Amino acid sequence: MLINFQSVNYTADAKLVEFTKKRIEKINQFYDQIVDVFVYTKVENSSDRINKFAELKIGIPGDDVVVKKTAKSFEEAINSAADSAERVLKRRKEKQRLLG
């Protein structure tokens, strides 16, 4: 599984990249056919504090899974997006199992 991390409009520190990679690798437990994961993070221009945006684009055979989340911190946004991606992948795996 290939993990690509991209930060838009800011420079990400090594801790954030490392946290992201560890969190994304946990997704692989729920769906073993993941080809690659693209992680896009950026700071949005808004007046409120919830301006950290994270998008996960998970490449799997057939169709990609895209999850977008916004939170107060990048870690929170990435964690929330990863949780949502896990739920989507579990449903997709269950559907495959039922269809045979």
HUGI-V199615 format. One record per residue. N is the residue number from 1. OMEGA is omega in whole degrees, -180 to 180 (* if undefined). BURIAL is 1 if it has 16 or more other ideal C-beta (glycine too) atoms within 10 Angstrom, else 0. Layout:
# HUGI-V199615
n: (N/N)
omega: (OMEGA/OMEGA)
burial: (BURIAL/BURIAL)
This chain:
# HUGI-V199615
n: (1/2/3/4/5/6/7/8/9/10/11/12/13/14/15/16/17/18/19/20/21/22/23/24/25/26/27/28/29/30/31/32/33/34/35/36/37/38/39/40/41/42/43/44/45/46/47/48/49/50/51/52/53/54/55/56/57/58/59/60/61/62/63/64/65/66/67/68/69/70/71/72/73/74/75/76/77/78/79/80/81/82/83/84/85/86/87/88/89/90/91/92/93/94/95/96/97/98/99/100)
omega: (-179/180/178/-180/-180/177/-177/177/174/178/-179/177/-175/180/-180/179/-180/177/-179/-178/179/-178/-179/180/177/179/-178/178/-175/-178/-171/-178/-180/180/-180/178/175/179/178/176/176/176/-180/177/177/-176/-179/-176/-177/-175/178/-173/176/178/176/174/-174/-180/176/179/179/-174/178/175/-180/179/-180/179/176/-178/179/180/179/180/180/-180/-180/180/179/178/179/177/179/179/178/179/-180/-178/176/179/-179/179/179/179/178/-179/-180/-179/174/*)
burial: (0/0/1/0/1/0/1/0/0/0/0/0/0/0/0/1/0/0/0/1/0/0/1/1/0/0/1/0/0/0/1/0/0/1/0/0/1/1/1/0/1/1/0/0/0/0/0/0/0/0/0/1/1/1/1/1/1/1/1/1/0/0/0/0/1/0/1/0/1/1/1/0/0/1/1/0/1/1/1/0/1/1/0/0/1/1/0/1/1/0/0/1/0/0/0/0/0/0/0/0)
